[in-house]
């Protein structure tokens, strides 16, 4: 069974709604601020894994002929680009939008320490990555992509 990209996109809505319902009903998930897309995505991954273990071949066709909607995340240069990148951007944006001011306040000092550590490590990664990329004859942007962008 091969799932086409647009069906995958349509299936994301009920998966997200299921995750939202579970987060609201299962108190530990809500209390630990587990995002609904993560809960729904894990359930979908478990369902696909179960189908594969049962012998049902499940695959996802990530290429699409419709390139007009990919302008949001990159210039379109491929004839059949993957839909993964825009969907990943949307997923991580949704996860990031769940961080309300109350959650940030509840994080308190440990959250500030994590922010300081992540900021310092990002600067260090750039300070090492850019010169290393240039020394290897690569563009400086590759040093950034392998440095703080991934952090």
N, CA, C and O atoms as a GROMACS GRO file, in nm:
protein
  604
    1UNK      N    1   0.086  -0.116   0.000
    1UNK     CA    2   0.000   0.000   0.000
    1UNK      C    3   0.091   0.124   0.000
    1UNK      O    4   0.174   0.140   0.089
    2UNK      N    5   0.075   0.209  -0.101
    2UNK     CA    6   0.151   0.332  -0.110
    2UNK      C    7   0.056   0.449  -0.086
    2UNK      O    8  -0.046   0.462  -0.153
    3UNK      N    9   0.090   0.533   0.010
    3UNK     CA   10   0.007   0.647   0.044
    3UNK      C   11   0.055   0.768  -0.036
    3UNK      O   12   0.171   0.807  -0.022
    4UNK      N   13  -0.032   0.827  -0.120
    4UNK     CA   14   0.010   0.945  -0.196
    4UNK      C   15   0.025   1.067  -0.105
    4UNK      O   16  -0.032   1.071   0.004
    5UNK      N   17   0.103   1.167  -0.150
    5UNK     CA   18   0.133   1.280  -0.062
    5UNK      C   19   0.010   1.359  -0.018
    5UNK      O   20   0.004   1.405   0.096
    6UNK      N   21  -0.087   1.374  -0.104
    6UNK     CA   22  -0.203   1.455  -0.065
    6UNK      C   23  -0.292   1.380   0.033
    6UNK      O   24  -0.355   1.442   0.119
    7UNK      N   25  -0.298   1.249   0.022
    7UNK     CA   26  -0.372   1.170   0.120
    7UNK      C   27  -0.301   1.175   0.255
    7UNK      O   28  -0.364   1.180   0.360
    8UNK      N   29  -0.168   1.173   0.250
    8UNK     CA   30  -0.090   1.187   0.374
    8UNK      C   31  -0.121   1.320   0.442
    8UNK      O   32  -0.138   1.325   0.564
    9UNK      N   33  -0.128   1.425   0.364
    9UNK     CA   34  -0.159   1.557   0.419
    9UNK      C   35  -0.300   1.560   0.477
    9UNK      O   36  -0.323   1.618   0.583
   10UNK      N   37  -0.396   1.497   0.407
   10UNK     CA   38  -0.533   1.492   0.458
   10UNK      C   39  -0.542   1.407   0.584
   10UNK      O   40  -0.621   1.438   0.674
   11UNK      N   41  -0.462   1.301   0.593
   11UNK     CA   42  -0.464   1.214   0.711
   11UNK      C   43  -0.402   1.282   0.832
   11UNK      O   44  -0.426   1.241   0.946
   12UNK      N   45  -0.323   1.386   0.809
   12UNK     CA   46  -0.260   1.456   0.920
   12UNK      C   47  -0.363   1.526   1.009
   12UNK      O   48  -0.342   1.540   1.129
   13UNK      N   49  -0.474   1.568   0.951
   13UNK     CA   50  -0.575   1.640   1.029
   13UNK      C   51  -0.637   1.550   1.136
   13UNK      O   52  -0.637   1.589   1.253
   14UNK      N   53  -0.690   1.431   1.103
   14UNK     CA   54  -0.745   1.347   1.211
   14UNK      C   55  -0.638   1.301   1.310
   14UNK      O   56  -0.667   1.283   1.428
   15UNK      N   57  -0.515   1.281   1.262
   15UNK     CA   58  -0.407   1.241   1.353
   15UNK      C   59  -0.381   1.352   1.454
   15UNK      O   60  -0.365   1.326   1.573
   16UNK      N   61  -0.378   1.476   1.406
   16UNK     CA   62  -0.359   1.591   1.495
   16UNK      C   63  -0.475   1.605   1.593
   16UNK      O   64  -0.454   1.631   1.711
   17UNK      N   65  -0.598   1.587   1.545
   17UNK     CA   66  -0.715   1.598   1.633
   17UNK      C   67  -0.716   1.486   1.738
   17UNK      O   68  -0.755   1.510   1.853
   18UNK      N   69  -0.675   1.366   1.699
   18UNK     CA   70  -0.665   1.257   1.795
   18UNK      C   71  -0.561   1.289   1.902
   18UNK      O   72  -0.583   1.265   2.021
   19UNK      N   73  -0.448   1.342   1.860
   19UNK     CA   74  -0.345   1.382   1.956
   19UNK      C   75  -0.396   1.489   2.051
   19UNK      O   76  -0.368   1.484   2.171
   20UNK      N   77  -0.470   1.584   1.999
   20UNK     CA   78  -0.527   1.691   2.082
   20UNK      C   79  -0.624   1.634   2.184
   20UNK      O   80  -0.624   1.674   2.301
   21UNK      N   81  -0.708   1.541   2.140
   21UNK     CA   82  -0.805   1.480   2.232
   21UNK      C   83  -0.735   1.402   2.343
   21UNK      O   84  -0.774   1.409   2.459
   22UNK      N   85  -0.631   1.327   2.306
   22UNK     CA   86  -0.559   1.249   2.407
   22UNK      C   87  -0.486   1.338   2.506
   22UNK      O   88  -0.484   1.310   2.626
   23UNK      N   89  -0.426   1.446   2.458
   23UNK     CA   90  -0.357   1.538   2.549
   23UNK      C   91  -0.454   1.598   2.648
   23UNK      O   92  -0.420   1.618   2.765
   24UNK      N   93  -0.576   1.629   2.604
   24UNK     CA   94  -0.677   1.687   2.694
   24UNK      C   95  -0.730   1.585   2.795
   24UNK      O   96  -0.763   1.622   2.908
   25UNK      N   97  -0.737   1.458   2.756
   25UNK     CA   98  -0.794   1.356   2.845
   25UNK      C   99  -0.693   1.286   2.935
   25UNK      O  100  -0.728   1.244   3.045
   26UNK      N  101  -0.570   1.274   2.891
   26UNK     CA  102  -0.466   1.205   2.970
   26UNK      C  103  -0.387   1.313   3.044
   26UNK      O  104  -0.303   1.381   2.984
   27UNK      N  105  -0.412   1.328   3.171
   27UNK     CA  106  -0.356   1.437   3.250
   27UNK      C  107  -0.203   1.444   3.248
   27UNK      O  108  -0.149   1.554   3.237
   28UNK      N  109  -0.131   1.332   3.259
   28UNK     CA  110   0.016   1.343   3.256
   28UNK      C  111   0.068   1.405   3.126
   28UNK      O  112   0.167   1.478   3.128
   29UNK      N  113   0.003   1.375   3.014
   29UNK     CA  114   0.046   1.437   2.888
   29UNK      C  115   0.026   1.588   2.892
   29UNK      O  116   0.113   1.665   2.850
   30UNK      N  117  -0.088   1.629   2.943
   30UNK     CA  118  -0.118   1.772   2.953
   30UNK      C  119  -0.025   1.840   3.053
   30UNK      O  120   0.027   1.948   3.026
   31UNK      N  121  -0.004   1.776   3.167
   31UNK     CA  122   0.079   1.835   3.272
   31UNK      C  123   0.224   1.852   3.227
   31UNK      O  124   0.290   1.948   3.266
   32UNK      N  125   0.274   1.759   3.145
   32UNK     CA  126   0.412   1.767   3.098
   32UNK      C  127   0.425   1.846   2.967
   32UNK      O  128   0.533   1.850   2.908
   33UNK      N  129   0.316   1.908   2.923
   33UNK     CA  130   0.312   1.990   2.801
   33UNK      C  131   0.360   1.914   2.677
   33UNK      O  132   0.434   1.968   2.595
   34UNK      N  133   0.317   1.788   2.665
   34UNK     CA  134   0.349   1.710   2.546
   34UNK      C  135   0.260   1.761   2.432
   34UNK      O  136   0.138   1.760   2.445
   35UNK      N  137   0.320   1.806   2.322
   35UNK     CA  138   0.240   1.862   2.213
   35UNK      C  139   0.150   1.759   2.146
   35UNK      O  140   0.187   1.642   2.131
   36UNK      N  141   0.032   1.803   2.106
   36UNK     CA  142  -0.064   1.714   2.040
   36UNK      C  143  -0.008   1.655   1.911
   36UNK      O  144  -0.034   1.537   1.886
   37UNK      N  145   0.068   1.729   1.828
   37UNK     CA  146   0.122   1.665   1.708
   37UNK      C  147   0.217   1.549   1.740
   37UNK      O  148   0.224   1.453   1.664
   38UNK      N  149   0.287   1.558   1.851
   38UNK     CA  150   0.379   1.450   1.889
   38UNK      C  151   0.299   1.326   1.930
   38UNK      O  152   0.333   1.215   1.888
   39UNK      N  153   0.196   1.344   2.009
   39UNK     CA  154   0.113   1.231   2.054
   39UNK      C  155   0.045   1.165   1.935
   39UNK      O  156   0.051   1.043   1.921
   40UNK      N  157  -0.019   1.245   1.850
   40UNK     CA  158  -0.085   1.189   1.733
   40UNK      C  159   0.014   1.123   1.638
   40UNK      O  160  -0.016   1.017   1.582
   41UNK      N  161   0.130   1.184   1.618
   41UNK     CA  162   0.231   1.128   1.529
   41UNK      C  163   0.285   0.996   1.580
   41UNK      O  164   0.308   0.904   1.501
   42UNK      N  165   0.304   0.985   1.712
   42UNK     CA  166   0.351   0.858   1.768
   42UNK      C  167   0.246   0.748   1.750
   42UNK      O  168   0.281   0.633   1.723
   43UNK      N  169   0.120   0.783   1.765
   43UNK     CA  170   0.014   0.683   1.744
   43UNK      C  171   0.008   0.640   1.597
   43UNK      O  172  -0.009   0.522   1.568
   44UNK      N  173   0.023   0.736   1.505
   44UNK     CA  174   0.024   0.702   1.362
   44UNK      C  175   0.145   0.615   1.329
   44UNK      O  176   0.134   0.519   1.253
   45UNK      N  177   0.260   0.648   1.387
   45UNK     CA  178   0.380   0.566   1.363
   45UNK      C  179   0.362   0.425   1.419
   45UNK      O  180   0.405   0.328   1.357
   46UNK      N  181   0.297   0.414   1.534
   46UNK     CA  182   0.270   0.283   1.592
   46UNK      C  183   0.175   0.203   1.503
   46UNK      O  184   0.191   0.082   1.487
   47UNK      N  185   0.075   0.270   1.445
   47UNK     CA  186  -0.019   0.201   1.356
   47UNK      C  187   0.052   0.151   1.230
   47UNK      O  188   0.027   0.039   1.187
   48UNK      N  189   0.138   0.233   1.171
   48UNK     CA  190   0.212   0.192   1.051
   48UNK      C  191   0.306   0.078   1.085
   48UNK      O  192   0.320  -0.017   1.008
   49UNK      N  193   0.372   0.086   1.201
   49UNK     CA  194   0.461  -0.022   1.243
   49UNK      C  195   0.383  -0.152   1.262
   49UNK      O  196   0.430  -0.259   1.222
   50UNK      N  197   0.266  -0.143   1.322
   50UNK     CA  198   0.181  -0.261   1.339
   50UNK      C  199   0.140  -0.322   1.206
   50UNK      O  200   0.140  -0.444   1.190
   51UNK      N  201   0.105  -0.238   1.109
   51UNK     CA  202   0.069  -0.289   0.977
   51UNK      C  203   0.188  -0.358   0.910
   51UNK      O  204   0.174  -0.464   0.849
   52UNK      N  205   0.306  -0.296   0.923
   52UNK     CA  206   0.426  -0.357   0.862
   52UNK      C  207   0.461  -0.489   0.929
   52UNK      O  208   0.500  -0.584   0.861
   53UNK      N  209   0.447  -0.497   1.061
   53UNK     CA  210   0.474  -0.623   1.132
   53UNK      C  211   0.373  -0.731   1.094
   53UNK      O  212   0.404  -0.850   1.097
   54UNK      N  213   0.252  -0.688   1.058
   54UNK     CA  214   0.149  -0.782   1.017
   54UNK      C  215   0.167  -0.827   0.872
   54UNK      O  216   0.090  -0.909   0.821
   55UNK      N  217   0.268  -0.772   0.806
   55UNK     CA  218   0.295  -0.813   0.668
   55UNK      C  219   0.236  -0.722   0.562
   55UNK      O  220   0.246  -0.752   0.443
   56UNK      N  221   0.174  -0.613   0.603
   56UNK     CA  222   0.118  -0.518   0.507
   56UNK      C  223   0.226  -0.416   0.470
   56UNK      O  224   0.270  -0.339   0.556
   57UNK      N  225   0.270  -0.416   0.344
   57UNK     CA  226   0.374  -0.320   0.307
   57UNK      C  227   0.315  -0.178   0.297
   57UNK      O  228   0.228  -0.152   0.213
   58UNK      N  229   0.363  -0.089   0.381
   58UNK     CA  230   0.315   0.049   0.382
   58UNK      C  231   0.430   0.139   0.340
   58UNK      O  232   0.539   0.133   0.399
   59UNK      N  233   0.406   0.222   0.240
   59UNK     CA  234   0.508   0.316   0.193
   59UNK      C  235   0.440   0.451   0.170
   59UNK      O  236   0.319   0.459   0.151
   60UNK      N  237   0.521   0.555   0.171
   60UNK     CA  238   0.470   0.690   0.148
   60UNK      C  239   0.538   0.746   0.025
   60UNK      O  240   0.661   0.748   0.017
   61UNK      N  241   0.459   0.790  -0.071
   61UNK     CA  242   0.512   0.856  -0.190
   61UNK      C  243   0.529   1.003  -0.154
   61UNK      O  244   0.431   1.076  -0.141
   62UNK      N  245   0.654   1.045  -0.139
   62UNK     CA  246   0.681   1.182  -0.094
   62UNK      C  247   0.693   1.282  -0.208
   62UNK      O  248   0.700   1.402  -0.183
   63UNK      N  249   0.695   1.236  -0.331
   63UNK     CA  250   0.713   1.326  -0.445
   63UNK      C  251   0.577   1.370  -0.499
   63UNK      O  252   0.481   1.294  -0.498
   64UNK      N  253   0.571   1.494  -0.545
   64UNK     CA  254   0.448   1.548  -0.599
   64UNK      C  255   0.476   1.626  -0.726
   64UNK      O  256   0.584   1.683  -0.744
   65UNK      N  257   0.378   1.628  -0.815
   65UNK     CA  258   0.391   1.709  -0.936
   65UNK      C  259   0.353   1.853  -0.909
   65UNK      O  260   0.392   1.942  -0.985
   66UNK      N  261   0.279   1.878  -0.803
   66UNK     CA  262   0.236   2.014  -0.769
   66UNK      C  263   0.346   2.084  -0.691
   66UNK      O  264   0.370   2.052  -0.574
   67UNK      N  265   0.413   2.178  -0.755
   67UNK     CA  266   0.526   2.246  -0.691
   67UNK      C  267   0.489   2.385  -0.641
   67UNK      O  268   0.572   2.448  -0.574
   68UNK      N  269   0.372   2.436  -0.670
   68UNK     CA  270   0.337   2.575  -0.640
   68UNK      C  271   0.339   2.605  -0.490
   68UNK      O  272   0.369   2.717  -0.451
   69UNK      N  273   0.308   2.508  -0.407
   69UNK     CA  274   0.295   2.535  -0.263
   69UNK      C  275   0.427   2.524  -0.188
   69UNK      O  276   0.431   2.554  -0.069
   70UNK      N  277   0.534   2.482  -0.254
   70UNK     CA  278   0.662   2.467  -0.186
   70UNK      C  279   0.740   2.598  -0.175
   70UNK      O  280   0.846   2.601  -0.112
   71UNK      N  281   0.690   2.706  -0.234
   71UNK     CA  282   0.761   2.834  -0.227
   71UNK      C  283   0.778   2.881  -0.084
   71UNK      O  284   0.865   2.963  -0.056
   72UNK      N  285   0.698   2.832   0.006
   72UNK     CA  286   0.704   2.877   0.145
   72UNK      C  287   0.838   2.842   0.209
   72UNK      O  288   0.890   2.921   0.289
   73UNK      N  289   0.896   2.728   0.177
   73UNK     CA  290   1.015   2.683   0.244
   73UNK      C  291   1.141   2.682   0.157
   73UNK      O  292   1.252   2.674   0.210
   74UNK      N  293   1.126   2.689   0.026
   74UNK     CA  294   1.245   2.692  -0.060
   74UNK      C  295   1.204   2.724  -0.204
   74UNK      O  296   1.089   2.705  -0.241
   75UNK      N  297   1.299   2.773  -0.284
   75UNK     CA  298   1.267   2.792  -0.425
   75UNK      C  299   1.250   2.656  -0.493
   75UNK      O  300   1.322   2.560  -0.462
   76UNK      N  301   1.158   2.648  -0.582
   76UNK     CA  302   1.127   2.522  -0.647
   76UNK      C  303   1.222   2.504  -0.766
   76UNK      O  304   1.219   2.581  -0.862
   77UNK      N  305   1.307   2.402  -0.758
   77UNK     CA  306   1.400   2.372  -0.868
   77UNK      C  307   1.384   2.230  -0.917
   77UNK      O  308   1.428   2.198  -1.028
   78UNK      N  309   1.325   2.143  -0.838
   78UNK     CA  310   1.308   2.004  -0.878
   78UNK      C  311   1.176   1.987  -0.953
   78UNK      O  312   1.081   2.062  -0.930
   79UNK      N  313   1.172   1.890  -1.042
   79UNK     CA  314   1.048   1.866  -1.114
   79UNK      C  315   0.946   1.791  -1.028
   79UNK      O  316   0.825   1.813  -1.042
   80UNK      N  317   0.992   1.703  -0.941
   80UNK     CA  318   0.904   1.630  -0.850
   80UNK      C  319   0.961   1.640  -0.708
   80UNK      O  320   1.022   1.545  -0.659
   81UNK      N  321   0.943   1.756  -0.641
   81UNK     CA  322   1.002   1.773  -0.509
   81UNK      C  323   0.928   1.692  -0.402
   81UNK      O  324   0.812   1.656  -0.418
   82UNK      N  325   1.000   1.665  -0.293
   82UNK     CA  326   0.940   1.597  -0.178
   82UNK      C  327   0.850   1.692  -0.101
   82UNK      O  328   0.876   1.812  -0.095
   83UNK      N  329   0.745   1.638  -0.043
   83UNK     CA  330   0.656   1.717   0.041
   83UNK      C  331   0.704   1.717   0.186
   83UNK      O  332   0.644   1.783   0.271
   84UNK      N  333   0.811   1.642   0.215
   84UNK     CA  334   0.857   1.629   0.353
   84UNK      C  335   0.896   1.762   0.415
   84UNK      O  336   0.856   1.791   0.528
   85UNK      N  337   0.974   1.843   0.344
   85UNK     CA  338   1.026   1.967   0.402
   85UNK      C  339   0.916   2.062   0.448
   85UNK      O  340   0.920   2.106   0.564
   86UNK      N  341   0.818   2.096   0.365
   86UNK     CA  342   0.713   2.186   0.416
   86UNK      C  343   0.632   2.125   0.529
   86UNK      O  344   0.589   2.197   0.619
   87UNK      N  345   0.611   1.993   0.525
   87UNK     CA  346   0.536   1.930   0.634
   87UNK      C  347   0.617   1.929   0.763
   87UNK      O  348   0.561   1.946   0.871
   88UNK      N  349   0.748   1.910   0.753
   88UNK     CA  350   0.833   1.915   0.872
   88UNK      C  351   0.835   2.055   0.930
   88UNK      O  352   0.832   2.072   1.052
   89UNK      N  353   0.841   2.156   0.845
   89UNK     CA  354   0.838   2.295   0.892
   89UNK      C  355   0.705   2.322   0.963
   89UNK      O  356   0.704   2.384   1.069
   90UNK      N  357   0.595   2.275   0.906
   90UNK     CA  358   0.464   2.295   0.969
   90UNK      C  359   0.457   2.222   1.103
   90UNK      O  360   0.403   2.276   1.199
   91UNK      N  361   0.510   2.100   1.109
   91UNK     CA  362   0.507   2.023   1.234
   91UNK      C  363   0.583   2.095   1.345
   91UNK      O  364   0.530   2.116   1.454
   92UNK      N  365   0.707   2.133   1.316
   92UNK     CA  366   0.787   2.196   1.422
   92UNK      C  367   0.735   2.336   1.457
   92UNK      O  368   0.755   2.382   1.569
   93UNK      N  369   0.669   2.402   1.362
   93UNK     CA  370   0.604   2.529   1.394
   93UNK      C  371   0.489   2.506   1.491
   93UNK      O  372   0.473   2.580   1.587
   94UNK      N  373   0.409   2.401   1.465
   94UNK     CA  374   0.297   2.369   1.556
   94UNK      C  375   0.348   2.333   1.694
   94UNK      O  376   0.290   2.374   1.795
   95UNK      N  377   0.457   2.256   1.700
   95UNK     CA  378   0.513   2.219   1.829
   95UNK      C  379   0.561   2.344   1.902
   95UNK      O  380   0.538   2.359   2.022
   96UNK      N  381   0.627   2.434   1.830
   96UNK     CA  382   0.676   2.557   1.893
   96UNK      C  383   0.565   2.649   1.939
   96UNK      O  384   0.581   2.720   2.038
   97UNK      N  385   0.454   2.648   1.869
   97UNK     CA  386   0.342   2.736   1.906
   97UNK      C  387   0.270   2.690   2.033
   97UNK      O  388   0.188   2.764   2.088
   98UNK      N  389   0.298   2.568   2.079
   98UNK     CA  390   0.233   2.521   2.201
   98UNK      C  391   0.301   2.577   2.327
   98UNK      O  392   0.250   2.558   2.437
   99UNK      N  393   0.413   2.644   2.312
   99UNK     CA  394   0.484   2.700   2.427
   99UNK      C  395   0.419   2.833   2.466
   99UNK      O  396   0.455   2.938   2.414
  100UNK      N  397   0.323   2.826   2.556
  100UNK     CA  398   0.254   2.946   2.600
  100UNK      C  399   0.338   3.018   2.706
  100UNK      O  400   0.436   2.964   2.756
  101UNK      N  401   0.298   3.140   2.737
  101UNK     CA  402   0.370   3.218   2.838
  101UNK      C  403   0.365   3.146   2.974
  101UNK      O  404   0.462   3.152   3.050
  102UNK      N  405   0.255   3.080   3.003
  102UNK     CA  406   0.244   3.006   3.130
  102UNK      C  407   0.344   2.891   3.138
  102UNK      O  408   0.402   2.866   3.243
  103UNK      N  409   0.362   2.821   3.026
  103UNK     CA  410   0.459   2.711   3.023
  103UNK      C  411   0.600   2.766   3.041
  103UNK      O  412   0.681   2.708   3.112
  104UNK      N  413   0.629   2.878   2.976
  104UNK     CA  414   0.762   2.939   2.988
  104UNK      C  415   0.786   2.984   3.132
  104UNK      O  416   0.894   2.962   3.187
  105UNK      N  417   0.686   3.047   3.195
  105UNK     CA  418   0.700   3.090   3.335
  105UNK      C  419   0.719   2.970   3.427
  105UNK      O  420   0.798   2.976   3.521
  106UNK      N  421   0.647   2.862   3.399
  106UNK     CA  422   0.659   2.742   3.483
  106UNK      C  423   0.798   2.680   3.470
  106UNK      O  424   0.846   2.616   3.564
  107UNK      N  425   0.863   2.699   3.355
  107UNK     CA  426   0.998   2.647   3.336
  107UNK      C  427   1.098   2.712   3.429
  107UNK      O  428   1.192   2.647   3.475
  108UNK      N  429   1.080   2.842   3.456
  108UNK     CA  430   1.163   2.915   3.551
  108UNK      C  431   1.312   2.912   3.522
  108UNK      O  432   1.354   2.920   3.406
  109UNK      N  433   1.390   2.899   3.628
  109UNK     CA  434   1.535   2.906   3.618
  109UNK      C  435   1.595   2.796   3.529
  109UNK      O  436   1.684   2.825   3.450
  110UNK      N  437   1.549   2.670   3.540
  110UNK     CA  438   1.606   2.567   3.452
  110UNK      C  439   1.587   2.600   3.303
  110UNK      O  440   1.674   2.572   3.221
  111UNK      N  441   1.473   2.658   3.270
  111UNK     CA  442   1.449   2.695   3.130
  111UNK      C  443   1.544   2.806   3.086
  111UNK      O  444   1.595   2.802   2.974
  112UNK      N  445   1.569   2.903   3.173
  112UNK     CA  446   1.665   3.009   3.140
  112UNK      C  447   1.806   2.953   3.124
  112UNK      O  448   1.881   2.997   3.036
  113UNK      N  449   1.842   2.856   3.208
  113UNK     CA  450   1.973   2.792   3.194
  113UNK      C  451   1.983   2.716   3.062
  113UNK      O  452   2.087   2.720   2.996
  114UNK      N  453   1.877   2.647   3.024
  114UNK     CA  454   1.876   2.576   2.897
  114UNK      C  455   1.886   2.674   2.780
  114UNK      O  456   1.959   2.649   2.684
  115UNK      N  457   1.815   2.785   2.788
  115UNK     CA  458   1.823   2.887   2.684
  115UNK      C  459   1.964   2.943   2.672
  115UNK      O  460   2.015   2.960   2.561
  116UNK      N  461   2.028   2.971   2.785
  116UNK     CA  462   2.165   3.024   2.784
  116UNK      C  463   2.261   2.921   2.726
  116UNK      O  464   2.349   2.956   2.646
  117UNK      N  465   2.246   2.796   2.764
  117UNK     CA  466   2.334   2.691   2.712
  117UNK      C  467   2.314   2.672   2.561
  117UNK      O  468   2.412   2.659   2.488
  118UNK      N  469   2.189   2.671   2.516
  118UNK     CA  470   2.163   2.653   2.373
  118UNK      C  471   2.217   2.771   2.292
  118UNK      O  472   2.271   2.752   2.184
  119UNK      N  473   2.202   2.892   2.345
  119UNK     CA  474   2.255   3.010   2.276
  119UNK      C  475   2.407   3.006   2.268
  119UNK      O  476   2.464   3.033   2.163
  120UNK      N  477   2.470   2.974   2.378
  120UNK     CA  478   2.617   2.964   2.379
  120UNK      C  479   2.668   2.856   2.286
  120UNK      O  480   2.766   2.876   2.214
  121UNK      N  481   2.602   2.739   2.288
  121UNK     CA  482   2.644   2.630   2.200
  121UNK      C  483   2.620   2.664   2.053
  121UNK      O  484   2.699   2.624   1.968
  122UNK      N  485   2.514   2.736   2.023
  122UNK     CA  486   2.488   2.776   1.884
  122UNK      C  487   2.598   2.870   1.836
  122UNK      O  488   2.647   2.856   1.723
  123UNK      N  489   2.638   2.965   1.920
  123UNK     CA  490   2.746   3.056   1.882
  123UNK      C  491   2.877   2.978   1.863
  123UNK      O  492   2.952   3.005   1.770
  124UNK      N  493   2.904   2.883   1.951
  124UNK     CA  494   3.025   2.801   1.940
  124UNK      C  495   3.022   2.716   1.813
  124UNK      O  496   3.124   2.704   1.744
  125UNK      N  497   2.908   2.658   1.782
  125UNK     CA  498   2.897   2.578   1.660
  125UNK      C  499   2.923   2.662   1.536
  125UNK      O  500   2.988   2.616   1.442
  126UNK      N  501   2.873   2.786   1.535
  126UNK     CA  502   2.900   2.874   1.421
  126UNK      C  503   3.045   2.915   1.416
  126UNK      O  504   3.105   2.922   1.308
  127UNK      N  505   3.104   2.941   1.531
  127UNK     CA  506   3.244   2.983   1.537
  127UNK      C  507   3.337   2.872   1.488
  127UNK      O  508   3.446   2.900   1.436
  128UNK      N  509   3.296   2.747   1.503
  128UNK     CA  510   3.377   2.635   1.455
  128UNK      C  511   3.335   2.595   1.313
  128UNK      O  512   3.420   2.568   1.228
  129UNK      N  513   3.205   2.592   1.287
  129UNK     CA  514   3.154   2.541   1.160
  129UNK      C  515   3.189   2.624   1.038
  129UNK      O  516   3.228   2.569   0.936
  130UNK      N  517   3.177   2.756   1.048
  130UNK     CA  518   3.204   2.843   0.932
  130UNK      C  519   3.352   2.836   0.892
  130UNK      O  520   3.380   2.811   0.775
  131UNK      N  521   3.447   2.857   0.985
  131UNK     CA  522   3.587   2.846   0.942
  131UNK      C  523   3.624   2.706   0.893
  131UNK      O  524   3.706   2.692   0.802
  132UNK      N  525   3.566   2.603   0.952
  132UNK     CA  526   3.596   2.467   0.910
  132UNK      C  527   3.544   2.442   0.768
  132UNK      O  528   3.613   2.380   0.687
  133UNK      N  529   3.424   2.490   0.738
  133UNK     CA  530   3.370   2.475   0.603
  133UNK      C  531   3.457   2.548   0.502
  133UNK      O  532   3.487   2.494   0.396
  134UNK      N  533   3.499   2.670   0.536
  134UNK     CA  534   3.587   2.745   0.445
  134UNK      C  535   3.721   2.674   0.428
  134UNK      O  536   3.774   2.670   0.316
  135UNK      N  537   3.776   2.618   0.535
  135UNK     CA  538   3.905   2.548   0.526
  135UNK      C  539   3.894   2.424   0.437
  135UNK      O  540   3.992   2.383   0.374
  136UNK      N  541   3.776   2.365   0.432
  136UNK     CA  542   3.754   2.248   0.347
  136UNK      C  543   3.710   2.284   0.206
  136UNK      O  544   3.678   2.197   0.126
  137UNK      N  545   3.708   2.416   0.177
  137UNK     CA  546   3.670   2.461   0.044
  137UNK      C  547   3.521   2.459   0.018
  137UNK      O  548   3.478   2.454  -0.097
  138UNK      N  549   3.443   2.462   0.122
  138UNK     CA  550   3.297   2.460   0.111
  138UNK      C  551   3.241   2.599   0.141
  138UNK      O  552   3.310   2.681   0.202
  139UNK      N  553   3.118   2.627   0.100
  139UNK     CA  554   3.058   2.757   0.132
  139UNK      C  555   3.037   2.773   0.283
  139UNK      O  556   3.013   2.675   0.354
  140UNK      N  557   3.047   2.897   0.330
  140UNK     CA  558   3.028   2.925   0.472
  140UNK      C  559   2.889   2.884   0.519
  140UNK      O  560   2.870   2.845   0.634
  141UNK      N  561   2.790   2.894   0.429
  141UNK     CA  562   2.653   2.856   0.465
  141UNK      C  563   2.645   2.709   0.506
  141UNK      O  564   2.562   2.672   0.588
  142UNK      N  565   2.730   2.626   0.448
  142UNK     CA  566   2.732   2.485   0.489
  142UNK      C  567   2.777   2.472   0.633
  142UNK      O  568   2.727   2.387   0.706
  143UNK      N  569   2.872   2.555   0.674
  143UNK     CA  570   2.917   2.555   0.813
  143UNK      C  571   2.805   2.594   0.907
  143UNK      O  572   2.794   2.540   1.017
  144UNK      N  573   2.720   2.689   0.863
  144UNK     CA  574   2.603   2.727   0.944
  144UNK      C  575   2.501   2.614   0.948
  144UNK      O  576   2.444   2.584   1.053
  145UNK      N  577   2.477   2.552   0.832
  145UNK     CA  578   2.378   2.445   0.824
  145UNK      C  579   2.418   2.326   0.910
  145UNK      O  580   2.333   2.259   0.968
  146UNK      N  581   2.548   2.300   0.918
  146UNK     CA  582   2.597   2.191   1.002
  146UNK      C  583   2.618   2.235   1.145
  146UNK      O  584   2.649   2.153   1.232
  147UNK      N  585   2.603   2.364   1.172
  147UNK     CA  586   2.627   2.419   1.304
  147UNK      C  587   2.496   2.452   1.375
  147UNK      O  588   2.421   2.363   1.414
  148UNK      N  589   2.470   2.581   1.391
  148UNK     CA  590   2.358   2.624   1.475
  148UNK      C  591   2.222   2.596   1.415
  148UNK      O  592   2.124   2.585   1.488
  149UNK      N  593   2.213   2.584   1.284
  149UNK     CA  594   2.082   2.558   1.225
  149UNK      C  595   2.028   2.424   1.274
  149UNK      O  596   1.908   2.412   1.299
  150UNK      N  597   2.115   2.324   1.288
  150UNK     CA  598   2.069   2.194   1.336
  150UNK      C  599   2.041   2.194   1.485
  150UNK      O  600   1.962   2.112   1.533
  151UNK      N  601   2.103   2.285   1.560
  151UNK     CA  602   2.074   2.293   1.703
  151UNK      C  603   1.939   2.355   1.725
  151UNK      O  604   1.896   2.370   1.839
   0.00000   0.00000   0.00000
